[in-house]
Amino acid sequence: MKTNLQITETLAAFASEAESNWLIEQKTLSGKALVLAFVKVPRFISKKIIERGEFSGWTLDQVVRLDILMQLDEAQIDMLFETAEMQEAVALTRSLPYLNNPSSFLLRATDAVRSNMGPVFDAIAFGNTYPKDYFSEAAWNQLVLKCIFNDKAIHQIIGLDERVNQDLANTLSDFAHERWSANRRVPSQVWRLVPRFMNETLRTDIEKLAESENARDVLAASLVKQEVQIPGSTQGLWHELEKPEPIYTA
């Protein structure tokens, strides 16, 4: 199985002999003892950053926890979700795309979007393929909008450009109108989500943007117009606007 091979390669590259031996011992267990091994991981496995491969950006303890999760059944994983403290919840959420029958954990994934714990939300929102593959349009839009409302970098959402939709574009326009009426801005890069869905309201929004005194807004308007005229031509050009902006200041 591809995931098991990727885990094995990662552990071989980053785990010490003592860490590897501990994991081998735990994987001989079953039932509650194996579930408990998931909880005990930080006592025996470091938080070394994985620097390459499928799990680049993860920590070693998260990869080990995924390896243990691969041995558990759905009921056992659900039990872990119910009792998870924050770091356990982050590992569980990051692991969702790799689990057997990922769609069975859709409620857990949407719960992560609603989480008040920033690291848990980030674990589902950024670098995670689960939302792109399994979220409904409404759940997807909620994820993107929460990122925008909290001034988080939406370009880190996997599938951002693939899953744009008319309802999201319309909601962004409504949000911009609210901000503008209060003499505030929206992050300039959010406008990357609207070119495919232009209507009279959005065209008016882009013209207003083009007349802004803020250079980032002007650039965003220019990129939207270019993308409308030549679809696909702005790929890679939005990077200049990817730095988070404080949207609750004038």
C-alpha positions in Angstrom: 0.0 0.0 0.0 1.4 3.4 -1.0 0.8 5.1 2.3 2.5 2.3 4.3 5.5 2.5 2.0 5.7 6.3 2.4 5.5 6.0 6.2 8.2 3.3 6.2 10.6 5.4 4.1 10.0 8.4 6.3 10.7 6.5 9.5 13.8 5.0 8.0 15.1 8.4 7.1 14.2 10.3 10.3 13.7 8.0 13.3 16.5 6.8 15.6 17.1 3.2 16.3 15.5 3.5 19.7 12.4 5.2 18.2 12.1 2.6 15.6 12.3 -0.2 18.1 9.7 1.3 20.3 7.3 1.6 17.4 7.9 -2.0 16.3 7.1 -3.1 19.9 3.9 -1.1 20.0 2.7 -2.5 16.6 2.7 -6.0 18.1 -0.1 -4.8 20.5 -3.8 -4.8 19.8 -7.0 -3.4 21.1 -6.8 -0.8 23.9 -3.1 -1.3 24.3 -2.5 -0.1 20.7 -4.9 2.8 21.1 -2.9 3.8 24.2 0.3 3.6 22.2 -1.1 6.5 20.1 -1.4 8.6 23.3 2.0 7.6 24.5 3.9 8.6 21.3 5.3 11.9 22.6 7.0 10.2 25.5 9.1 8.1 23.1 9.2 9.9 19.8 10.8 13.3 19.0 9.1 16.2 17.3 11.8 16.3 14.6 10.6 18.2 11.5 10.3 16.0 8.4 12.1 17.9 5.7 11.3 16.0 2.6 8.9 13.5 1.0 5.2 12.9 1.4 5.2 14.1 5.0 7.3 17.2 4.5 6.4 19.7 7.2 5.0 17.1 9.6 6.8 16.2 12.8 8.2 12.7 13.4 5.7 12.0 16.2 2.8 12.8 13.9 4.1 10.3 11.3 4.4 7.7 14.0 0.9 8.4 15.2 -0.3 8.0 11.6 1.5 4.6 11.4 -0.4 3.5 14.6 -3.7 4.8 13.2 -3.3 2.7 10.1 -3.5 -0.4 12.4 -6.7 0.7 14.2 -10.3 0.3 13.2 -12.9 3.1 12.7 -14.4 2.7 16.2 -11.0 3.0 17.8 -10.1 6.1 15.8 -13.4 7.7 16.7 -12.6 7.1 20.4 -9.3 8.9 20.0 -11.1 11.8 18.3 -13.5 12.0 21.3 -10.8 12.2 23.9 -8.0 14.0 22.0 -6.1 16.8 23.5 -4.8 19.4 21.0 -1.7 17.8 19.7 -3.5 14.5 19.3 -6.3 16.3 17.5 -3.8 17.9 15.1 -2.2 14.5 14.3 -5.6 12.9 13.8 -6.7 15.7 11.5 -3.6 15.7 9.5 -3.9 11.9 9.1 -7.5 12.0 7.7 -6.6 11.6 4.0 -4.5 8.5 4.7 -7.0 6.5 6.8 -8.9 3.6 5.4 -12.3 4.8 4.2 -11.5 8.6 4.7 -15.1 9.6 3.8 -16.3 7.9 7.1 -14.5 10.7 9.0 -16.2 13.6 7.2 -17.9 14.8 10.4 -14.6 14.9 12.2 -13.1 16.9 9.4 -15.9 19.5 9.4 -15.7 19.7 13.2 -12.0 20.7 12.7 -13.1 23.6 10.6 -15.3 24.8 13.4 -12.6 24.3 16.0 -11.5 27.2 18.2 -8.1 25.6 18.5 -6.0 27.3 15.8 -3.5 24.4 15.2 -6.4 22.0 14.7 -8.1 24.3 12.2 -4.8 24.8 10.4 -4.3 21.0 10.3 -7.5 20.6 8.2 -7.1 23.9 6.2 -3.5 23.9 5.1 -1.5 21.2 3.3 -4.4 18.8 3.7 -6.0 17.1 0.7 -9.1 16.0 2.6 -11.3 19.1 2.1 -10.6 19.2 -1.6 -11.6 15.6 -2.0 -14.5 15.2 0.4 -16.1 18.5 1.4 -19.4 19.6 0.0 -19.5 23.0 -1.6 -21.0 24.5 1.5 -18.4 23.0 3.8 -15.6 24.0 1.4 -16.8 27.6 1.3 -17.0 27.7 5.1 -13.4 26.6 5.3 -12.2 29.3 2.8 -14.3 32.0 4.4 -13.0 31.2 7.9 -9.5 31.6 6.6 -10.3 35.0 5.1 -12.2 36.2 8.2 -9.2 35.3 10.3 -6.6 36.8 8.0 -5.0 33.4 7.1 -3.2 32.7 3.9 -5.7 31.0 1.6 -3.1 30.1 -1.0 -2.0 27.3 1.4 -5.4 25.6 0.9 -4.9 22.6 -1.4 -7.4 22.7 -4.3 -8.2 26.4 -3.8 -8.3 27.2 -7.5 -10.0 23.9 -8.4 -13.0 24.3 -6.1 -13.9 28.0 -6.7 -17.6 28.4 -7.2 -20.3 31.1 -7.8 -21.6 31.1 -4.2 -18.2 31.7 -2.8 -17.5 34.5 -5.3 -20.8 36.1 -4.4 -20.2 35.8 -0.6 -16.7 37.4 -1.1 -18.4 40.3 -2.8 -20.9 40.7 0.0 -18.0 40.6 2.5 -16.0 43.2 0.6 -19.1 45.5 0.6 -19.4 45.2 4.4 -15.7 46.0 4.8 -15.8 48.9 2.4 -18.8 50.4 4.1 -16.7 50.5 7.3 -13.7 52.0 5.4 -11.8 48.7 5.7 -10.2 46.3 3.2 -10.2 42.7 2.4 -7.0 40.8 1.7 -6.1 41.5 -1.9 -5.5 37.9 -2.9 -9.1 36.8 -2.2 -10.0 38.3 -5.6 -8.2 35.3 -7.2 -11.4 33.4 -6.5 -13.8 35.4 -8.7 -12.6 35.6 -12.4 -14.6 32.6 -13.5 -17.8 33.9 -12.1 -18.0 37.5 -13.1 -21.3 39.3 -13.1 -22.3 42.9 -13.0 -21.8 43.2 -9.3 -18.3 41.6 -9.4 -17.3 43.7 -12.4 -18.3 46.8 -10.4 -16.2 45.5 -7.4 -13.2 45.0 -9.6 -13.5 48.5 -11.1 -13.6 49.9 -7.5 -10.6 47.9 -6.7 -8.7 49.3 -9.7 -9.3 52.8 -8.4 -8.0 52.0 -4.9 -5.1 53.9 -3.4 -3.6 50.6 -2.3 -1.2 49.2 -4.8 -2.0 45.6 -3.8 -5.7 46.1 -4.6 -4.8 47.7 -8.0 -2.6 44.7 -8.8 -5.4 42.3 -7.8 -7.9 44.1 -10.1 -5.4 43.9 -12.9 -4.9 40.2 -12.4 -8.6 39.5 -12.3 -9.1 41.4 -15.6 -6.2 39.5 -17.2 -7.6 36.1 -16.0 -11.0 36.9 -17.4 -9.6 37.8 -20.8 -7.1 34.9 -20.9 -8.0 32.1 -18.5 -5.0 30.5 -17.0 -2.6 33.4 -17.8 -2.2 34.6 -14.2 -1.1 31.3 -12.8 1.9 32.0 -10.5 1.4 35.8 -10.6 -0.7 36.0 -7.4 2.3 35.1 -5.3 3.0 38.9 -4.8 -0.3 39.1 -3.0 0.0 36.0 -0.8 1.3 37.7 2.3 -1.5 37.9 4.9 -3.0 41.3 5.4 -4.8 42.7 8.5 -8.3 43.1 7.2 -9.7 44.7 10.3 -7.7 47.9 9.9 -8.5 50.7 7.5 
